[in-house]
Structures are given as C-alpha cells and as structure tokens.
C-alpha cells in the first residue's frame, strides 16, 4: 500500500474528493469520431477512394487514346520488300510460276494475232488482274505460296468485271496526269516542263493506286476506290504506307526501262516484257497484302 503525502493526513479532504472521482476510461474504436466522407468519392472493394478530375474522363481504347499505333521501321520494311521479291520463287518453286508463264506467252503473242489482238489481250489482262487480287487476298489470310490457277466459272464476273474495275482504278490514279495533259502540260518532249509533269504524274499514280487496289480487293466495289474513301485511308496508313508507294513508283521506272529494251528483241521481246510485268505485278500485290496486314488497324477498314 502506498503512503500518503507527508504534509496531508490520511483522511484529508482532497484525497477523498480524488477517490470519489471516476477513473478516466481509455477511448475505444467504437467511440472514435467518424471522419466525414468527401462529396466526390468512389466506394469499391478497397474502401473509399477520393476521385480526381482526370478519373472522370471516359475510358477510351488504347489506340484512340495514344493516337497512331504504328511507325515506319526501315529494317522491317526492307525485310518485307525482299520477302515480296522472293515470294514468287518460294513454296511450289518453278511449278508455281506456270500460270504466270502461260499468261506471259499469251499476252506477248496475243497482241500479234490479227483481228483478235484486243480480245486476247483484254481477256488475259482481266485474268491477270483477278490473279493479282487473289494474291492480295491469300496474303492477308497468311498464305505463303502463290495461288494456283483461278476457277473461271463466269467469264463476265471472273474476267471482264475485274478488267473493267482495274481500268477505272488506273484512270482514277492518273487523274493528275490527265489534268496536266488537259492543261497543256503533257509529258511530251515538246513541252518545256514535260519531265516534271511526267514525274508528278508517276508520283501521284504511285500514291493513289496501291490504296485503291487494296480497297477493290477488300470490298470488291468501285465505290471504295473513289478519292473520298481512298485519301482518308492513305492519311491513316502513313507512314507505313510509303512502302507500297515506293514499290509502285519503282516498278513504273522498271516497266518503262524494260519496255524500251525488249522492244528491240523480235517476238521474244514481247513475251519477256509480259513476263517481267507479271512478275512485278505479283510482287506489288504481295507488298500490298503485307502492308494491309501490318497496318490494318490504322487503315480502319
């Protein structure tokens, strides 16, 4: 037992008053005052979380929030181009080139048949266009081999219609050159600026033609090859789309150079010229399919 202070008696009044007071009790968790809840708050599994202003923005997809989802990679672009040039020679080997070889012979000799040259060249060109669209389709599906012979069950739908459609696409792609010619700036040596006009026409063709052909292969309708559909798709596909533009632009120079060279070779020159054109057509179609496959989200078709 503890002793009282020496200056106070044991039964002093202050001690009695102190003894009569109740002992202070320690605060419990139930007695703790409740914290006020902020007006802008969200309750979830983890309790109450303050809401910030930027948390109220809508949840957009990553592609829309981040903007363009692709960029131009020179290394991958070079690998794509080299693979496209190897594509006709891989897989089935020379046997896979049989349709192209037959087409080259028919196109090369067909123009020399009296009275039938236009019909033969038109039909073989229509088949070549249908074959090109088939290469794009199989490439997008992931096929690594050249398509075989096409099944022609309806001459009008399978041959004539593709030939007419590609003719419209070529006209649309050459609008700049057509306008320049109409204004008197045609690509002829008589005009002082013919080289610039020629270059501008080829550049505009290379810019428009690849996306228009992709639209034709994807939708099968000329409506999607018009400028109001093609130009926005080109803008969305840049900068990766420059791969297709560069290949088409290069192929134009090769065709012009080869045409001047093979024209000096009698008979076989036309066959050789047709074979080179068909080979470049397949390479271009392969490139277009790979570009569409790689940048499909950006093109948004």
C-alpha positions in Angstrom: 0.0 0.0 0.0 1.4 3.4 -0.9 1.8 6.1 1.7 0.0 9.4 1.5 2.0 12.7 1.1 3.7 13.7 4.4 2.0 17.1 4.6 -1.5 15.7 4.4 -3.3 13.5 6.8 -4.5 10.2 5.5 -8.2 11.2 5.8 -7.7 14.6 4.2 -10.5 16.1 2.1 -8.6 16.4 -1.2 -7.8 12.7 -1.1 -11.5 11.8 -0.6 -12.6 14.0 -3.5 -9.9 12.4 -5.7 -11.1 9.0 -4.6 -14.7 9.8 -5.3 -14.0 10.9 -8.9 -14.5 8.2 -11.5 -11.4 6.8 -13.2 -10.8 8.0 -16.8 -11.6 5.4 -19.3 -9.5 4.9 -22.5 -11.1 5.7 -25.8 -12.3 2.6 -27.8 -12.6 2.1 -31.5 -16.4 2.5 -31.3 -16.0 5.9 -29.6 -13.7 7.3 -32.3 -15.4 10.1 -34.2 -16.4 9.2 -37.7 -14.5 11.0 -40.4 -16.6 12.9 -42.9 -16.7 11.5 -46.4 -15.7 13.7 -49.3 -18.5 14.5 -51.7 -16.6 13.3 -54.7 -15.6 9.8 -53.9 -15.9 6.3 -55.2 -16.5 3.2 -53.0 -15.2 -0.1 -54.1 -13.8 -3.3 -52.7 -10.8 -1.4 -51.2 -12.9 1.2 -49.3 -13.5 4.9 -50.0 -11.1 6.4 -52.6 -11.0 10.1 -53.4 -12.0 10.9 -57.0 -9.7 13.1 -59.1 -10.8 15.2 -62.0 -8.9 13.1 -64.6 -10.6 9.9 -63.3 -13.9 11.2 -64.7 -12.7 11.2 -68.3 -14.2 8.3 -70.4 -12.2 5.1 -70.9 -11.1 5.3 -74.5 -9.4 2.3 -76.3 -5.6 2.4 -76.2 -5.4 3.0 -79.9 -7.7 6.1 -79.8 -6.0 7.5 -76.7 -2.5 7.0 -77.9 -3.0 8.2 -81.5 -1.2 6.4 -84.3 -0.3 2.9 -83.4 2.5 2.3 -85.9 5.7 3.9 -87.2 8.0 3.4 -90.2 10.7 0.9 -89.4 13.3 0.8 -92.1 14.6 -2.7 -91.1 11.2 -4.4 -91.2 10.3 -2.5 -94.4 13.4 -3.9 -96.1 12.7 -7.4 -94.9 9.1 -7.0 -96.3 10.3 -5.9 -99.7 13.0 -8.6 -100.0 10.4 -11.2 -99.0 8.0 -10.0 -101.6 10.6 -10.4 -104.4 11.3 -14.0 -103.1 7.7 -14.8 -102.8 7.1 -15.9 -106.5 10.1 -18.3 -106.3 9.3 -19.9 -102.9 6.8 -22.6 -102.0 6.0 -24.6 -105.1 9.1 -23.4 -106.9 9.0 -23.1 -110.7 5.8 -25.1 -110.9 4.0 -22.3 -109.1 5.1 -19.9 -111.8 3.2 -21.9 -114.5 0.1 -19.6 -114.5 2.3 -16.6 -114.9 4.4 -18.2 -117.6 1.3 -19.1 -119.6 -0.1 -15.6 -119.2 3.2 -14.1 -120.3 3.2 -16.1 -123.5 -0.4 -15.4 -124.3 -0.1 -11.7 -123.6 3.1 -11.4 -125.5 1.9 -13.2 -128.6 -1.8 -12.2 -128.3 -1.1 -8.7 -129.5 0.3 -10.1 -132.8 -2.8 -12.0 -133.7 -4.7 -10.1 -136.5 -8.3 -9.0 -135.6 -8.2 -10.8 -132.2 -5.3 -9.0 -130.5 -7.6 -6.7 -128.5 -9.9 -9.5 -127.3 -7.0 -11.8 -126.4 -5.0 -9.1 -124.5 -8.2 -7.8 -122.7 -9.1 -11.3 -121.5 -5.6 -12.2 -120.4 -5.3 -8.8 -118.7 -8.6 -9.5 -116.9 -7.3 -12.9 -115.8 -4.0 -11.2 -114.6 -6.0 -8.6 -112.6 -8.1 -11.3 -111.0 -4.9 -13.2 -110.2 -3.4 -10.1 -108.6 -6.4 -9.6 -106.4 -6.2 -13.3 -105.4 -2.6 -12.8 -104.3 -3.6 -9.9 -102.1 -6.4 -12.0 -100.6 -4.3 -15.0 -99.9 -1.5 -12.8 -98.4 -3.9 -11.2 -96.0 -5.1 -14.7 -95.0 -1.5 -15.6 -94.2 -0.7 -17.9 -97.2 3.0 -18.0 -98.1 2.6 -19.6 -101.6 1.5 -18.4 -105.0 -2.1 -19.2 -105.8 -2.8 -21.8 -108.4 -5.0 -21.5 -111.5 -8.1 -19.5 -110.8 -11.5 -21.1 -111.2 -13.3 -19.2 -114.0 -17.0 -20.2 -113.9 -18.4 -17.0 -115.3 -16.5 -15.0 -117.9 -18.3 -11.8 -117.2 -17.8 -11.8 -113.4 -14.4 -13.5 -113.2 -12.6 -11.9 -116.1 -14.4 -9.0 -117.7 -15.5 -7.3 -114.5 -12.1 -7.2 -112.8 -10.6 -5.8 -116.1 -13.1 -3.0 -116.1 -12.6 -2.3 -112.4 -8.9 -2.1 -112.7 -9.2 0.2 -115.7 -11.3 2.6 -113.6 -8.7 2.4 -110.8 -5.9 3.2 -113.2 -7.9 6.2 -114.6 -8.5 7.5 -111.0 -4.8 7.0 -110.2 -3.8 9.0 -113.3 -6.2 12.0 -112.7 -3.2 14.3 -112.0 -1.5 13.3 -115.3 -4.9 13.6 -117.1 -5.4 17.1 -115.8 -1.9 18.2 -116.6 -2.4 16.9 -120.2 -5.7 18.7 -120.4 -4.0 22.0 -119.3 -1.3 21.6 -121.9 1.5 20.2 -119.6 1.5 16.7 -121.0 4.6 14.5 -120.6 5.9 15.1 -124.2 9.3 16.4 -125.2 7.6 19.4 -127.0 6.6 20.8 -123.6 9.4 22.6 -121.6 8.3 21.1 -118.3 7.5 17.6 -119.6 9.9 15.9 -117.3 8.4 17.5 -114.2 4.9 16.7 -115.4 6.0 13.1 -116.1 7.4 12.8 -112.6 4.4 14.4 -111.0 2.1 12.0 -112.8 4.0 9.0 -111.8 4.3 10.1 -108.2 0.5 10.8 -107.9 -0.2 7.4 -109.5 2.1 5.6 -107.0 0.4 7.4 -104.1 -3.2 6.7 -105.1 -3.0 3.3 -106.9 -1.9 1.0 -104.0 -4.7 2.0 -101.6 -7.3 2.0 -104.4 -6.3 -1.6 -105.3 -6.5 -2.6 -101.7 -10.0 -1.1 -101.5 -11.0 -3.0 -104.6 -9.6 -6.3 -103.2 -11.1 -5.8 -99.8 -14.6 -4.5 -100.8 -14.9 -5.6 -104.4 -16.7 -2.4 -105.2 -15.6 0.7 -107.2 -17.3 2.9 -104.7 -14.5 2.4 -102.2 -11.9 3.3 -104.8 -13.1 6.9 -105.1 -11.0 9.7 -103.6 -13.3 10.4 -100.7 -12.6 6.9 -99.4 -9.0 6.3 -100.6 -7.4 9.6 -99.5 -8.5 9.4 -95.8 -7.3 5.8 -95.7 -3.9 6.9 -97.1 -3.6 9.5 -94.4 -4.4 7.0 -91.6 -1.9 4.4 -93.0 1.1 6.8 -93.1 4.0 6.5 -92.6 4.0 2.7 -93.2 2.1 3.2 -96.5 5.2 4.7 -98.0 6.5 1.1 -98.6 3.7 0.4 -101.1 4.1 3.9 -102.7 7.9 3.3 -103.2 7.4 -0.1 -104.7 4.8 1.1 -107.2 6.9 4.1 -108.1 10.0 1.9 -108.7 8.0 -0.6 -110.8 6.9 2.2 -113.1 10.5 3.0 -113.9 11.4 -0.6 -114.4 8.5 -1.2 -116.8 9.5 1.8 -118.9 13.1 0.8 -119.0 12.4 -2.8 -119.7 9.8 -1.8 -122.4 12.5 0.2 -124.2 14.9 -2.7 -124.0 12.6 -5.6 -125.0 11.1 -3.6 -127.9 14.4 -4.2 -129.8 14.1 -8.0 -129.5 11.8 -9.5 -132.1 9.0 -11.9 -131.0 10.6 -12.9 -127.7 10.8 -9.3 -126.6 7.1 -9.0 -126.1 7.0 -12.3 -124.1 9.9 -11.2 -121.9 8.2 -7.8 -121.4 5.0 -9.5 -120.3 6.8 -11.9 -118.0 8.6 -9.1 -116.2 5.4 -7.1 -115.9 3.5 -10.0 -114.4 6.4 -10.8 -112.0 6.3 -7.1 -110.8 2.5 -7.3 -110.6 2.7 -10.3 -108.2 5.5 -8.6 -106.1 3.4 -5.4 -105.9 0.3 -7.4 -104.9 2.3 -9.2 -102.2 3.5 -5.9 -100.8 0.0 -4.5 -100.8 -1.3 -7.6 -98.9 1.5 -7.3 -96.3 1.0 -3.6 -95.9 -2.7 -4.1 -95.3 -2.0 -7.0 -92.9 0.5 -4.9 -90.9 -1.4 -1.6 -90.8 -5.0 -2.9 -90.9 -6.0 -1.2 -87.6 -4.7 2.1 -88.9 -6.5 1.8 -92.2 -9.6 1.1 -90.2 -11.5 -1.0 -92.9 
